[in-house]
Amino acid sequence: MKEQFKKFLNEEQDPKAIEKITSKLNDLLMKGEEIGYIAVQKKPAITVFPDSIVLTNKRIIICQPKNLGLSMDFTDYTWDNVAAAFVKENILGSEFSFNTNTDLSISIDYIPKIQARKIYTYAKEQLDLLKNPVVISAPTIEAAQPEPVAEPEIEDAIEEIETEEVTNYAEIMPATTPSYTETYEPIQPQAPTGDRKLSELSKEELFDKLQNYKKLLDNGLIMQGEYDAFKKEILSYM
């Protein structure tokens, strides 16, 4: 504990007063409470038991030795009860004072000027933090946006037939004989006249036949009008 307050001995604080205070502050500090500064009174005459003031991040503590230094009175004021803080520099030291929300005025005089400035600055910082608290925002987690589901486009399945290259009619048109020859004359596009009539074909077979006509149209082997006629005739049996 003493090691923690050695930094306060560089600004004219009474080492004995600091030692007495630090020996008792260990039991007074609350959880999460940290000392910001300690100022010790220094009167012109020799003062064996000077008053002191301790500023923490939670409150102001006035320390007043009693009974020849055998005991000490501690009076604290939380920052939310402090309305304002003041410092007045005199010829012999400075006077630090503050007002409470209940209109009390507390002061301690003969504080060395450098110490008075430090406690005044620290008090102003704590009051500003109280009025304008620093809000630590939690990291925002963006909610995963659901991917838009594309609605299936309802189109005529007949019009979605992929175009395939057709090299000759023998691959599509029904042949009258089971065997094929390497050379043959092209057949004029017309309604199929195979052994089976359109009325005898199943819907799957009719659909396959219409696919073949669509491939012929996409490859420029038949005209649009011819395709429409074939389509109309096949659809009449579906």
Helices and strands as residue ranges (DSSP letters): G 3-10, H 15-28, E 35-40, E 52-56, E 59-66, E 71-78, G 79-81, E 82-89, E 94-100, E 105-111, H 113-131, G 157-160, G 169-171, G 198-200, H 203-218, H 224-235
